[in-house]
Every structure is written in C-alpha cells, then in structure tokens.
Amino acid sequence: MSSGDMGAIFDMEKGSKSVFEVEDAKNCLLPMGHISDIIGKKFNVDRVTCDKFSVHSHVKALECQKQGW
C-alpha cells in the first residue's frame, strides 16, 4: 500500500455519477490507506503502535487456530 498511488484506485470518469447523490456512497470513495492516516492523526495513534497491535492480534489468532478455536 505504501508504494502505490492509493488515489488512483477509483476513476471518477468511469464511475456512476449517481454515487455522488448518496452521502454514504460518497464517503466510501476514500481508499482505506487514506482513512487510516486520517484516523491515526485524529486519535494520535502512530504507525509503530498500530504495527505492534497488529502483530499481537495475529499472534493471538494463530494461537487460537492451533487450539481449534
């Protein structure tokens, strides 16, 4: 994600113009990478903290799978 142009995913010229008439649909046009940056800044959560949380979550999930949960 960090090496690509996340803004180029949705081509506004090829999408339906009616998407701009629905607020929830308009809000979905921002790529997830952009959203995570915005949320991180808003709640003062840095990348290292997010990565540590992610690793811990994956470790727990793997342990649960090993235990058959």
Protein Blocks (a to p, Z undefined) as FASTA:
>chain_A
ZZpcfklmpcfklmcfklmmpmklmmmmpcfklmmmmmmmmnopafklmmmmmmmmmmmm
mmmmmnoZZ
